[in-house]
């Protein structure tokens, strides 16, 4: 029997793998308040599915500050300090690993032809803090993050490059699957010909995600067998 063809699975973080109790929003708001004196800075910009770089750049522009690398990186580093404090703060907002995530990662890990990585708008350091808090960071050997690009679409080629750099066999795009919870996750997948599996554990409904063009929509990642079957099936 021929060996199974390699498959690459790229996970979003917030709303897909975890809920952080809005620690990211609180942490970034705290950083803007400390550095620029603006309270509730993120209230003025859209957040869901966007890269941290785009969010920070938008807020800086509202403050009349050019979003240069220097200004973005200064805010990013301050945000990491505040995020470390916020991620451990007891809150009433939902916080934790989302249903089915651990079992799904275990199932993929048991398949030698399936490789998992991250494709997230989070700054890399922010993703490490959030996923590290929930014991998931070490489950991913590579990823594409929102440090270098404001446009989420630009992260798909980065993820493929990082997979190759990690020594993995990068399959054709039809064997790459992006799993996320927003229309922008769907959009970035479809822009590059990869498959989009959308999960309605974030702010968007199954109908919203289907309308955005997801190839497959699930209410959560809890049905491990069905999701593994869909991801690894031939197309």
PAKOL-128296 format. One record per residue (C-alpha): residue number from 1; residue in three letters; x, z, y; chain. Coordinates in steps of 0.001 Angstrom, whole numbers, plus 500000, padded with zeros to 6 digits. Last residue first. Example, Ala and Ser with C-alpha at 12.3 -4.5 7.8 and 13.67 -1.06 7.14 Angstrom:
{pos 2 code SER u 513670 w 507140 v 498940 unit A}
{pos 1 code ALA u 512300 w 507800 v 495500 unit A}
***
This chain:
{pos 235 code UNK u 490047 w 497258 v 516043 unit A}
{pos 234 code UNK u 491366 w 499167 v 513024 unit A}
{pos 233 code UNK u 490352 w 502807 v 512771 unit A}
{pos 232 code UNK u 492783 w 505549 v 513769 unit A}
{pos 231 code UNK u 490959 w 506771 v 516867 unit A}
{pos 230 code UNK u 487497 w 506434 v 515330 unit A}
{pos 229 code UNK u 488368 w 508244 v 512113 unit A}
{pos 228 code UNK u 490248 w 511002 v 513931 unit A}
{pos 227 code UNK u 487201 w 511492 v 516157 unit A}
{pos 226 code UNK u 484726 w 511567 v 513258 unit A}
{pos 225 code UNK u 486793 w 513995 v 511208 unit A}
{pos 224 code UNK u 487511 w 516342 v 514093 unit A}
{pos 223 code UNK u 483937 w 516742 v 515290 unit A}
{pos 222 code UNK u 484688 w 519453 v 517907 unit A}
{pos 221 code UNK u 486215 w 517223 v 520564 unit A}
{pos 220 code UNK u 483142 w 517540 v 522760 unit A}
{pos 219 code UNK u 479985 w 515587 v 523680 unit A}
{pos 218 code UNK u 481568 w 512328 v 522464 unit A}
{pos 217 code UNK u 481845 w 508933 v 524155 unit A}
{pos 216 code UNK u 483435 w 505774 v 522728 unit A}
{pos 215 code UNK u 484648 w 502583 v 524391 unit A}
{pos 214 code UNK u 484286 w 504198 v 527802 unit A}
{pos 213 code UNK u 482954 w 501758 v 530387 unit A}
{pos 212 code UNK u 482125 w 503975 v 533378 unit A}
{pos 211 code UNK u 478459 w 503802 v 532365 unit A}
{pos 210 code UNK u 479375 w 505470 v 529073 unit A}
{pos 209 code UNK u 481147 w 508229 v 530978 unit A}
{pos 208 code UNK u 478203 w 508900 v 533260 unit A}
{pos 207 code UNK u 475785 w 508861 v 530314 unit A}
{pos 206 code UNK u 477930 w 511358 v 528409 unit A}
{pos 205 code UNK u 477818 w 513597 v 531449 unit A}
{pos 204 code UNK u 480629 w 514185 v 533934 unit A}
{pos 203 code UNK u 482084 w 517485 v 535208 unit A}
{pos 202 code UNK u 484253 w 518164 v 532151 unit A}
{pos 201 code UNK u 483395 w 518688 v 528485 unit A}
{pos 200 code UNK u 481775 w 515246 v 528190 unit A}
{pos 199 code UNK u 484587 w 513591 v 526234 unit A}
{pos 198 code UNK u 485613 w 509987 v 526832 unit A}
{pos 197 code UNK u 487576 w 507906 v 524323 unit A}
{pos 196 code UNK u 489124 w 504972 v 526143 unit A}
{pos 195 code UNK u 491022 w 502282 v 524254 unit A}
{pos 194 code UNK u 494015 w 500572 v 525810 unit A}
{pos 193 code UNK u 493769 w 497212 v 527561 unit A}
{pos 192 code UNK u 495798 w 498274 v 530594 unit A}
{pos 191 code UNK u 493055 w 498632 v 533205 unit A}
{pos 190 code UNK u 490716 w 499893 v 530466 unit A}
{pos 189 code UNK u 492761 w 503043 v 529975 unit A}
{pos 188 code UNK u 493142 w 503782 v 533693 unit A}
{pos 187 code UNK u 489418 w 503271 v 534236 unit A}
{pos 186 code UNK u 488340 w 505562 v 531407 unit A}
{pos 185 code UNK u 490501 w 508389 v 532705 unit A}
{pos 184 code UNK u 489125 w 507653 v 536187 unit A}
{pos 183 code UNK u 485580 w 507914 v 534827 unit A}
{pos 182 code UNK u 486335 w 511513 v 533865 unit A}
{pos 181 code UNK u 486720 w 513570 v 530673 unit A}
{pos 180 code UNK u 489792 w 512135 v 528998 unit A}
{pos 179 code UNK u 491227 w 510703 v 525785 unit A}
{pos 178 code UNK u 493411 w 507598 v 526175 unit A}
{pos 177 code UNK u 493906 w 505641 v 522958 unit A}
{pos 176 code UNK u 496787 w 503280 v 522160 unit A}
{pos 175 code UNK u 496479 w 500992 v 519123 unit A}
{pos 174 code UNK u 494921 w 498188 v 521202 unit A}
{pos 173 code UNK u 497932 w 498504 v 523517 unit A}
{pos 172 code UNK u 500324 w 497356 v 520789 unit A}
{pos 171 code UNK u 502231 w 500231 v 519191 unit A}
{pos 170 code UNK u 505130 w 502233 v 520642 unit A}
{pos 169 code UNK u 507352 w 503547 v 517857 unit A}
{pos 168 code UNK u 508563 w 506933 v 519001 unit A}
{pos 167 code UNK u 512095 w 507812 v 520046 unit A}
{pos 166 code UNK u 511159 w 510095 v 522922 unit A}
{pos 165 code UNK u 512248 w 507354 v 525325 unit A}
{pos 164 code UNK u 509734 w 505044 v 523639 unit A}
{pos 163 code UNK u 506972 w 507586 v 524233 unit A}
{pos 162 code UNK u 508157 w 508015 v 527821 unit A}
{pos 161 code UNK u 507911 w 504272 v 528449 unit A}
{pos 160 code UNK u 504398 w 504206 v 526984 unit A}
{pos 159 code UNK u 503358 w 507140 v 529158 unit A}
{pos 158 code UNK u 504818 w 505492 v 532267 unit A}
{pos 157 code UNK u 502895 w 502288 v 531505 unit A}
{pos 156 code UNK u 499678 w 504356 v 531391 unit A}
{pos 155 code UNK u 500496 w 506428 v 534483 unit A}
{pos 154 code UNK u 500127 w 503630 v 537031 unit A}
{pos 153 code UNK u 496361 w 503620 v 536552 unit A}
{pos 152 code UNK u 496267 w 507187 v 537874 unit A}
{pos 151 code UNK u 497293 w 505975 v 541323 unit A}
{pos 150 code UNK u 499185 w 508617 v 543319 unit A}
{pos 149 code UNK u 502317 w 508077 v 541283 unit A}
{pos 148 code UNK u 505564 w 510023 v 540927 unit A}
{pos 147 code UNK u 504427 w 513570 v 540245 unit A}
{pos 146 code UNK u 501034 w 512965 v 538601 unit A}
{pos 145 code UNK u 502252 w 513125 v 535022 unit A}
{pos 144 code UNK u 503017 w 510892 v 532062 unit A}
{pos 143 code UNK u 503813 w 512617 v 528796 unit A}
{pos 142 code UNK u 506190 w 513397 v 525980 unit A}
{pos 141 code UNK u 506697 w 515731 v 523013 unit A}
{pos 140 code UNK u 503269 w 517363 v 523113 unit A}
{pos 139 code UNK u 502220 w 520368 v 520996 unit A}
{pos 138 code UNK u 504731 w 522567 v 522807 unit A}
{pos 137 code UNK u 502453 w 522819 v 525850 unit A}
{pos 136 code UNK u 499465 w 524094 v 523846 unit A}
{pos 135 code UNK u 499786 w 527884 v 523807 unit A}
{pos 134 code UNK u 497059 w 528550 v 526389 unit A}
{pos 133 code UNK u 499411 w 529748 v 529128 unit A}
{pos 132 code UNK u 501839 w 526971 v 528234 unit A}
{pos 131 code UNK u 499092 w 524410 v 528775 unit A}
{pos 130 code UNK u 498484 w 525593 v 532336 unit A}
{pos 129 code UNK u 502101 w 526231 v 533309 unit A}
{pos 128 code UNK u 503411 w 523053 v 531669 unit A}
{pos 127 code UNK u 500650 w 520938 v 533238 unit A}
{pos 126 code UNK u 501550 w 522378 v 536633 unit A}
{pos 125 code UNK u 505217 w 521617 v 536142 unit A}
{pos 124 code UNK u 504427 w 518027 v 535203 unit A}
{pos 123 code UNK u 502201 w 517576 v 538260 unit A}
{pos 122 code UNK u 498698 w 517184 v 536945 unit A}
{pos 121 code UNK u 497089 w 513748 v 536978 unit A}
{pos 120 code UNK u 497382 w 513667 v 533219 unit A}
{pos 119 code UNK u 498457 w 511397 v 530402 unit A}
{pos 118 code UNK u 499845 w 513657 v 527714 unit A}
{pos 117 code UNK u 501263 w 512771 v 524331 unit A}
{pos 116 code UNK u 500189 w 512498 v 520714 unit A}
{pos 115 code UNK u 501740 w 510461 v 517920 unit A}
{pos 114 code UNK u 499842 w 509165 v 514895 unit A}
{pos 113 code UNK u 501714 w 507416 v 512043 unit A}
{pos 112 code UNK u 502832 w 510672 v 510424 unit A}
{pos 111 code UNK u 499253 w 511993 v 510174 unit A}
{pos 110 code UNK u 499278 w 515791 v 509804 unit A}
{pos 109 code UNK u 499979 w 516204 v 513510 unit A}
{pos 108 code UNK u 496767 w 514273 v 514255 unit A}
{pos 107 code UNK u 494723 w 516774 v 512251 unit A}
{pos 106 code UNK u 496440 w 519757 v 513867 unit A}
{pos 105 code UNK u 495779 w 518307 v 517313 unit A}
{pos 104 code UNK u 492116 w 517872 v 516390 unit A}
{pos 103 code UNK u 491862 w 521402 v 515009 unit A}
{pos 102 code UNK u 493402 w 522824 v 518187 unit A}
{pos 101 code UNK u 491132 w 520808 v 520480 unit A}
{pos 100 code UNK u 487846 w 521336 v 518649 unit A}
{pos 99 code UNK u 486134 w 523302 v 521365 unit A}
{pos 98 code UNK u 488037 w 523616 v 524681 unit A}
{pos 97 code UNK u 491033 w 525914 v 525076 unit A}
{pos 96 code UNK u 490270 w 528620 v 527610 unit A}
{pos 95 code UNK u 488703 w 529423 v 530963 unit A}
{pos 94 code UNK u 485153 w 529109 v 532242 unit A}
{pos 93 code UNK u 484785 w 530645 v 535730 unit A}
{pos 92 code UNK u 484276 w 534421 v 535768 unit A}
{pos 91 code UNK u 487907 w 535142 v 536562 unit A}
{pos 90 code UNK u 490741 w 537383 v 535346 unit A}
{pos 89 code UNK u 494008 w 536227 v 537003 unit A}
{pos 88 code UNK u 496586 w 534902 v 534538 unit A}
{pos 87 code UNK u 496411 w 531256 v 535692 unit A}
{pos 86 code UNK u 496293 w 532363 v 539330 unit A}
{pos 85 code UNK u 499731 w 533964 v 539505 unit A}
{pos 84 code UNK u 501577 w 531108 v 537842 unit A}
{pos 83 code UNK u 499497 w 528689 v 539926 unit A}
{pos 82 code UNK u 500705 w 530330 v 543134 unit A}
{pos 81 code UNK u 504373 w 529737 v 542371 unit A}
{pos 80 code UNK u 503676 w 526226 v 541065 unit A}
{pos 79 code UNK u 501773 w 525428 v 544249 unit A}
{pos 78 code UNK u 504802 w 526315 v 546365 unit A}
{pos 77 code UNK u 506826 w 523762 v 544393 unit A}
{pos 76 code UNK u 504159 w 521095 v 544840 unit A}
{pos 75 code UNK u 503819 w 521787 v 548568 unit A}
{pos 74 code UNK u 507547 w 521270 v 549089 unit A}
{pos 73 code UNK u 507491 w 518247 v 546797 unit A}
{pos 72 code UNK u 504716 w 516566 v 548784 unit A}
{pos 71 code UNK u 506420 w 517240 v 552122 unit A}
{pos 70 code UNK u 509799 w 515918 v 550985 unit A}
{pos 69 code UNK u 508311 w 512958 v 549108 unit A}
{pos 68 code UNK u 506583 w 511923 v 552312 unit A}
{pos 67 code UNK u 502881 w 512599 v 552835 unit A}
{pos 66 code UNK u 502920 w 512213 v 556657 unit A}
{pos 65 code UNK u 501393 w 515327 v 558175 unit A}
{pos 64 code UNK u 498330 w 515111 v 560438 unit A}
{pos 63 code UNK u 496576 w 517922 v 558587 unit A}
{pos 62 code UNK u 494006 w 515537 v 557123 unit A}
{pos 61 code UNK u 496972 w 513425 v 555988 unit A}
{pos 60 code UNK u 498484 w 516407 v 554189 unit A}
{pos 59 code UNK u 495193 w 516918 v 552372 unit A}
{pos 58 code UNK u 495110 w 513321 v 551173 unit A}
{pos 57 code UNK u 498745 w 513401 v 550070 unit A}
{pos 56 code UNK u 498183 w 516591 v 548074 unit A}
{pos 55 code UNK u 495213 w 515074 v 546254 unit A}
{pos 54 code UNK u 497017 w 511804 v 545572 unit A}
{pos 53 code UNK u 500079 w 513624 v 544223 unit A}
{pos 52 code UNK u 497909 w 515884 v 542100 unit A}
{pos 51 code UNK u 496504 w 512779 v 540440 unit A}
{pos 50 code UNK u 492766 w 512152 v 540455 unit A}
{pos 49 code UNK u 490355 w 512718 v 537571 unit A}
{pos 48 code UNK u 488104 w 515105 v 539476 unit A}
{pos 47 code UNK u 489570 w 516104 v 542857 unit A}
{pos 46 code UNK u 487773 w 514572 v 545833 unit A}
{pos 45 code UNK u 489064 w 515818 v 549205 unit A}
{pos 44 code UNK u 487870 w 518156 v 551997 unit A}
{pos 43 code UNK u 487264 w 521254 v 549887 unit A}
{pos 42 code UNK u 490880 w 521020 v 548738 unit A}
{pos 41 code UNK u 492152 w 522781 v 551852 unit A}
{pos 40 code UNK u 490141 w 525954 v 551250 unit A}
{pos 39 code UNK u 492195 w 527686 v 553972 unit A}
{pos 38 code UNK u 494689 w 525680 v 556036 unit A}
{pos 37 code UNK u 497619 w 527719 v 557423 unit A}
{pos 36 code UNK u 500168 w 525057 v 556526 unit A}
{pos 35 code UNK u 502619 w 526599 v 554076 unit A}
{pos 34 code UNK u 500804 w 529715 v 552900 unit A}
{pos 33 code UNK u 497285 w 528277 v 553191 unit A}
{pos 32 code UNK u 498297 w 525014 v 551546 unit A}
{pos 31 code UNK u 499874 w 526943 v 548670 unit A}
{pos 30 code UNK u 496810 w 529159 v 548249 unit A}
{pos 29 code UNK u 494535 w 526119 v 548083 unit A}
{pos 28 code UNK u 496826 w 524645 v 545449 unit A}
{pos 27 code UNK u 496675 w 527799 v 543362 unit A}
{pos 26 code UNK u 492925 w 528232 v 543710 unit A}
{pos 25 code UNK u 492291 w 524622 v 542708 unit A}
{pos 24 code UNK u 494691 w 524823 v 539767 unit A}
{pos 23 code UNK u 493337 w 528177 v 538606 unit A}
{pos 22 code UNK u 489832 w 526722 v 538394 unit A}
{pos 21 code UNK u 489124 w 528932 v 535361 unit A}
{pos 20 code UNK u 491724 w 526879 v 533523 unit A}
{pos 19 code UNK u 489450 w 524843 v 531271 unit A}
{pos 18 code UNK u 491424 w 523217 v 528519 unit A}
{pos 17 code UNK u 492073 w 520102 v 526446 unit A}
{pos 16 code UNK u 489662 w 517648 v 528061 unit A}
{pos 15 code UNK u 488292 w 519325 v 531186 unit A}
{pos 14 code UNK u 491781 w 519735 v 532598 unit A}
{pos 13 code UNK u 494483 w 518146 v 530422 unit A}
{pos 12 code UNK u 494187 w 514390 v 529733 unit A}
{pos 11 code UNK u 495365 w 513359 v 526314 unit A}
{pos 10 code UNK u 497244 w 510229 v 525219 unit A}
{pos 9 code UNK u 496956 w 509167 v 521573 unit A}
{pos 8 code UNK u 499435 w 506607 v 520196 unit A}
{pos 7 code UNK u 498785 w 504920 v 516853 unit A}
{pos 6 code UNK u 501382 w 503460 v 514472 unit A}
{pos 5 code UNK u 500090 w 501132 v 511764 unit A}
{pos 4 code UNK u 499582 w 502699 v 508373 unit A}
{pos 3 code UNK u 502284 w 501877 v 505833 unit A}
{pos 2 code UNK u 501459 w 499078 v 503426 unit A}
{pos 1 code UNK u 500000 w 500000 v 500000 unit A}
***
